[in-house]
Amino acid sequence: MNQHDEYDYQHEVEELETKSATAARLFDVRRIIGGLFVVYGILVTIAGITASDADIAKAENININLWTGLAMLLLGLLFLLWLWLRPAVPPPGAEQIREEFGRK
């Protein structure tokens, strides 16, 4: 393998590492779960705000949609806060792996 081929190979590996780290951050499960809980929390909260007296009376005078929607909204926001405070760590790169095993 000549110098030019090795450079191309190393460059390709670095590009793939960058894409992998970006995909890991983009598809973090906390983002998906948090986003879904926020969306559904908003919908259920709206359903609770617009509930009729008859609907509330069915649930023993507890506006269950309002409380459930607010809880879902809070949970979703907590997931997103967790994602913001502790972002996903990208997988180790080829350089880090080589350093761990003492290869060059």
Residue pairs with C-beta under 8 A, 6 or more apart in sequence:
1 9
10 94
13 94
14 93
14 94
17 90
17 91
17 93
17 94
20 90
20 91
21 90
21 91
24 88
24 90
24 91
25 87
25 88
25 90
28 83
28 87
28 88
30 79
30 80
30 82
30 83
31 79
31 80
31 83
33 76
33 79
34 76
34 77
34 78
34 79
34 80
34 82
34 83
35 76
35 80
36 76
37 72
37 73
37 75
37 76
37 79
38 72
38 73
38 76
38 77
38 80
39 76
40 69
40 72
40 76
41 69
41 70
41 71
41 72
41 73
41 74
41 75
41 76
42 69
42 73
43 69
44 65
44 68
44 69
44 72
45 65
45 66
45 69
45 70
45 72
45 73
46 69
47 65
47 69
48 63
48 64
48 65
48 66
48 67
48 68
48 69
48 70
49 66
51 63
51 65
51 66
55 65
56 62
56 63
92 100
98 104
